[in-house]
Amino acid sequence: MEYNLLSSLFFFATPLFLLFVARIYSTPVNKNLPPGPRPWPIIGNMHQMAKNPHLVAAKLAKKYGSLISLRLGTRLLVVASSPEAAKEILKTQDRHLSGRSIPDAFQQSFIDYYFVWARDCNEHWKSCRTLCRAELFLAKSIDAQSNLRNEKLAHLLDFLNKTQGKVVKIEELVFTTLINTLSNILFSKDFLDLEDDETAHRLKSGLLKILENTVTPNVSDFFPILGGLDLQGLRKDSLNHLEELASFSDAIVKERRARITKNVVVEDHEKDFLDRLLENNFTTAQINILVTELFIAGVDTVVTTIEWAMAELLKNQNIMHKVADELQRELNFNTIMTSDLSKLTYFNACIKETLRLHPVVPVLIPRRAVEPCEVMNYAIPQNAQVWVNVWAISHDPTVWEDPNTFKPERFLGSKIDFAGHDYEFIPFGGGRRMCPGLPSAVKSLQTMLASLILGYDWTLPNDGDPAKLDMTEKFGITLQKAKPLELIFNRRE
């Protein structure tokens, strides 16, 4: 977030603010809003939320309570920071709070084509959800993808075998592997090559830049009257990256449409997700947007979680040994890909603990009140933006004992899961807007992490001390490791 929000705000917009500030502050205020810090004139609480808002909101919750309200320019933001408040938002008031507050950076001409970012649970959203579930996320679909998933994982392991003793950035290799897995499910084609760092970096940078633009403090989000001006250029920048990402699939879509025009017969078992989209009359723009959202949701979350898990295991060697012992006792390296990894209790406890300590999404994608409702006996006006601060809940000492310590044992013997029903642990959200690809993501995460633990010894470059590993977090839609993890892999005997 390199933009100086306040400079942009006052340099470009002060004259416009003065024209309507009187109207803003003469509007009747609902007296039953959740408590929160007193807003400044015009900017509200923007100055407090410009950096690491998940940490700021967690701190404010300790003072004002588990449900707080903030003013960001003319917008009302409500933040939940407890399991009880999260449950009311994601379950009790799920229908009333099922909208999305779309960042101005995403306010493109194709706004009606979004799935994850769909403003409402409209017909297009329902169509995408039904199609994605049937073709991608049901158990039978995930099982059908297993050979493909295993093939791409084998390519990663072969690459690591060839680069033994060399320093690699694990996030880039995992990213390429997952992109190719998903691109084959969608298009029956690899998008990237493990040997081609440049193309992988370009695709990854484009996806991350789009995510960064959505969380960059933006004058147009706080003062919608200025939206048409795109003062910080975030909308234009996002469009450029979306068009660049579309270039990876445009030729495939064009070729597939030509095949349909020529009435080429394709057996049903040979069809991929693109074929299903075309059968359902999706336009090229709709396909490009859906594919981009699937790449963001299905790849970045798993990459981030694997990197954090590996960093924590390196830093906590006693836990690493316990996990490796369990895997060696229960599995054979050559059968990992066909094993039921859900039965590995300590291994899965480590995954859960990683998602708790480093929630892949620190704040759930913002919801919007489609109609007025009440949460925790407080009024939530229509169109209020609503956050669930997963990071705050995961680090609350009244919810989790010793919350800042990596301790997988806390999940042993516990029935707490990440399916969205245990509101003290909701790394993938809950309710109707919950991540639909959870089963597929968990399967990829388990298989890849188990293979890397069982098959290789990991060391830091230059004989670095794992105990001193930099664990600084970088806020975004996903909570990334600020300094990418670089490792040397050597095959276990």
N, C-alpha and C positions, 0 to 999 in steps of 0.2 A: 504494500500500500504506500506508494511513493508520492501520491498526490497530497498536496497541502490543502486540506479541505477548507480550513478557515480562510486561507488566503483567497481561494477561488470564490468562496462564499461572499466575502466582503468586497472584493475587487469587482466582481461581475454583477452581483445581485443586490447590493444594498439599496440602490434607488428603487428597485422593484419591491423590496420588502416593505419599504415605508408606505407604499401605496395600499397595501392590504393588511398591515400589522394591526391597525385598529379593528378591522373586521375579525381577525383571528382572536384577539383578546377580549372582544365584546361578545363572542359566542358563549352561550351558557355552558358551564362546565358541570358534568355529572359529579355530584358530591360523593358518590359511592364508588369511585374508581379505586383500584388498589393503591396503597401508599407508595411514596417514592420521594426522591430529593426534589427540592423546589427548582423548577426550570428557570433559566435565564430568559429575559425578553428575547424574542425573535428566534434564537437558536435552540432554546429549550435546554436539553441535557446533552446536546451533540458533543460538547467539549469533553464530557466524561467518557463517552463511548467510542472515541475515535481509534483507540488502540486496545487490542486484546479485550474486546467487549465481554467475552465469556468470564474473564477474571474480574472485570469491573462489576458485572451484574452479580457474580457470586458474592463479592464483598458487600455490595449494597443490600443483598438479601439478608445478610447477617444483621444489618441495622434496621431494615424496614419490614422484613418478613419474607416468606417464601413466594409471595406473589407481589410484584412491584409494578408500578407504571412509570414510564419516562416519556418525555416529549422530545422528539427529534424533529426540529423545525415545526411543521404543522402536523406531523404524524404522531399518533399515539402508539407507543410500544408497551406491551405487557409481557413480563418475563416470569416464567415459573422456574423455581429452583428447589423443589421438593418432590418426592414420589407422590404425595397426596395431590399436589397441584397438577403434576403431570398426568395423573390418572383422570382428573376431571376434564382436562383438555383433550386427551387422546382417546378417552372412552365415554365419559358421561356427556360431554358436549362435543363429541367428535363430529357430528353432522353440522352443528352450528359453526364450528371452527375448522371446516374442511377446505376452505379456500386457500389460495397461495397469494402472498404479496410479492408480485414480480418486480425485481429490481429494474430500474430504468435502463441499465445496461442490456437487459434482455427485451426491452420494448421494441421489438423489430416488427416488420410488416407481417411476419409469419407467427405472431404471438398466439394465434388460435391453434397452432399445431403442436404446442408443447404437451408433454405427458407428465414428466416429473414436476415441471414448473407450471402445469396447467392452472390457470387462475381459479377455475371452478371444476368440480367433478362433473363435467359436461359430457355430451355424447362422444366427442372425440377421445376424451380421457377414458371413458368406459370402454370404447372400442379398442384402444391401445392396451388397456389393462387386460381385457379378455384375451386378446391375441397373444400378448406376451406371456401370460400365464399358461395358455394352452400349448404354445410352441417352444417356450424357453424354460419355464419355472416349475411346472408340475413334476412330480417325482419321476414319471415315465420319460419325460423330456430330458431331465438331468441324467437319468440312466442311459438314454440313447446317446448323450453327448460324451459319455465316459471314455470311449475309445479315442475320440478327438482330443479330449482334455489330457489323456495319458500320453498321446503322441507328442503334443506340444511340450509337456513336461519332460519327456525323454529328450527332446531337442535341447532344452535348458541344461539338463544333466550332462549331455554329451559336450556341450559348450564348456561347462565347468571343468570337465575332465581334461579338455584340451588346454585350458588356461590355468591349470594348477600352478600355484606359486606366484601368480600374478595378481595385482590389485584390481578388483572389480567393484563397481557400484551396484549393489544388489538391487536397489530400487529400479534401475534401468533394465536389468535382465528380467526381473519379475514383470515389469511393465510390458516389455516386448512379448514375453510368453503369454500373458493374459490378453493382450491386444490380438495376437494371432489366434488364440483360442476363440475369442468372441467373433473376430472377423470371419473365421471359418464357419462358425455357427450361423452367422448372419448372411455371408456372401460366398462361402465355400472357397475362400482365398486368404492367403497370408497378406497382411499389410506391411509387415516389418521383417527385418532379418537381424538375428543376434549379432552378426558381423558388421552391421551398418549402424554405427552409433549416431551418425548425423541425422538420418531420417527419423529414427526413434526419438531423438531429442527434439526434433521439430514438431512431431506429433504430440509428444508429452508436453512440450512448452505451450502449444496451442490450447490443449485441454486445460492446463493449469492456469493459463492467462484468462480464459473464459471464467473459470471459477474465481480467480482473484478479482476480476472486474465486478462480480456479483456482490462481493463483500467489501469492496473499497468504498469508504464513506463518500457519498455522491450527493451534491447539492440538489440534483433533480429528484432524488428519492425523498428528500426532506421537505422540498418545496416543489410539488408537482407542477405548479404554474410555470416553472422554468424548464420543464422536461423537454420541450421542443427545441431548446437551444443546445442541449448536449454539451454543456460548458466544459466538462472535463474530458470530453472525447471518448468516454467509456463505451457508449453505444456503438460508435463507429469502429472502435478497436475490436469490440466483441464480434461485430459483423464480419470484419476482415478475417478474424480467426475462424469463425464458423464457415466462411467460404473456403478457406484454406483446408479445413478438415473435410469439407464436402468433396474436395478434389480427389481424396483417396478412394471415394466410392462412385463418383459421377460416371466414369467410364463403364463400371460394372453394371450400374442401373441402366445406362443407355443400351449396352449390349443385351441385357436381359429383356428389355422392352422390344428390341428388334427380333429377338427369338420368339416372343409372343406374337408379334405381327406376322411372322413367317409360319405360324401355327406348328412350330416344332413340338413334338410330343415328348414330355418329360414324365418319367414314372414318379408316382407319388412319393416313394421312399427316397428319391433323388432330390427332392425339392428342399430348399433351405428357407430361412426366414424371409429373405427378400422375395422369393416366389410367393409366399403367403401374403406379404404386404401388397404386392402387385395384384394378386387375385382379389384383394379387398379394396382395390381402386385407390391406394395411397398415391398421392402425387410425389414427384421427385423431391420437392421441398419438404413435404411431410416425412418422407423417408430419411432425408438428411438430418432433420431435427431429432427424430426419434433415435436414430443410430448414434448421434452425438451424445444424447442424454444417456443412452445405454452404456456407451463407452465410459462416460464420466462416472456413472453410478456403479457399473460392474467391474471397473478396473482400478480406479484410484483408491477406492475403499480397501480393496484387498492388498494392493501394493503397500499402502500406508500401514496397515495392520501387520503384515509380514515383517516390514522393516522395524517397527516398534517391538514386535515379539523377539526378533533376533537380537536387537540391541539389549533388551532386558535379560535375555538368556545369557548373553556374553557378560553382562555386568554382574549377574548373579550365578556364578559358576556352580554353586551347590544345587541350584534349581536345574541348571542345564544337565548336570550329571543324573539327576533323578528322572528327567524327561528321557534322556538318551537310554538309561537303563530300562525304562518301561517299554520304549520302542524296540530295543534289542531283544527284550524278553518276549514280547507279544507278536513281533513282526519279522518278516524277512525283507531285506531291501528290494528284492526282485518282485515281491508281491504287494508292496505298499499300495500300488494303484488299484488293486482289486480287493483290498481289505476294508473291513468295516471300522473306520477310525473313530466312530462315535463311541466305541466301547473303551477307548483309552482314557481313563478317568483323569490322570494327572496331566497328560498332554492337553486335553480339552479344558482343564482348569486353567492351564497357562494361557490358552487362547482367550478365555473369558476374562482372566485377570488383565491381559493386555488391553482388551476392549474397555475394561472398567477404568484402568489407570490412564490410558491414552485413548479416550473415546474417538473413534474415527471421524465422527461428526460432533464437534464440541457443543454446537447449538443445532437442534433439528432445523431443517429447512423451514423458514418462517411460514406460519399459518396466518390466515386472515379470517376474521369473523364475517361470515356471509350474512349473518343476522345477529341482533343483540342477544346476549345470554349472560349467565352468571357463572363465575368460577370462584370457589372458596367464599361465596356470599358477596363477592364484589361484582360490579357491573362491567361488562365487556361490550363497548359500543360496536355497532356495525362498522366494518372495514378497519377495525383496530388490528395492528400486526401483533402476532403472538409468538413468542419464543419459548421453547422448552430447553433450559440450560442443562444439557446432559453432563457437561463437565462439572458443574456445581453439585449435582446430585451424586456423581461418582466420587467426589472428593469431600463429601459431607461427613465429618466425624460422628454425627449423630445417626448416620445411616450405615457407615462402614468403619469398623475399627481400624485404626492406624491407616487411614486412607491413602497416604502418600507413599506407602511401601508396597513393592511388588511381592505379593503373597498369594500364590495360587491355592494354597491350602484352604483359604476362606471358601472356596467353591466345592471342596470335597465333601460329599454327603449332602450337598445342597441341591434342591430342585430348581434353583434360580436359573433361568435360561434367557436367551436373547430373542425370544419369539414375540416380544412386545406385550406380555401380560404381567411381567414383574417390573413395576414402575421404578424401582430403585436401580434397575439395570436395563436400559433401553438404548443400546448403541445404534440400533437400526430403526428406532422410532416405534410407533404403534398406531393402531386405528387404520382407517381406510387409506391414509396417505403413507402408510409404512412402506419401507423398501420392499418391492415385490420380488427382487432377485435374491433375497436372503438365503434360501436353501442352496442355490447355485454358488453364491459367494462363499458360504461356509465350506462347501465341498472342495472348492479350489484352494481355499486357505488351508484346510487340513492336509490335503494331499501334498501340496507344495512344501509346506513347513515340515511335515514329517520326513519327506525325502531329503531335504537339506540337512536336517538334524541327524538322521540315521546314516546318511551316505558320506558326510564330510566333517572334517575338523575345520573350525573357523578360527582365524587369527587376525589381529589388527595389523596394518602396515607398520613397519619400523619397530616391531616388537612392542607396540603400544599396550598400555595397561588397561584392560577392560574396566577395571574399577573406576577409572578416570574418564570413561566415555562421556562425551557431551550429550546430554539428554534434553537440551533446550527444545521447546516446542514452537512451532510457527502456526499462528492462527489462520484459518481459512475455512471454506466450506468443509474441508477435511483438515484434521489436526496433524500436520506433517512434522517430521523431524527436521529441525532447522538446518542441521549439518548432515547431509546424506551419509549413510553408513557405507564405508569402504572396507572390504574384507579380502582376505586371501583364503581360498578354499583348497583343501587337500583331501583326497579320497581316504576314507577310513579303510583299514585293512580288514 
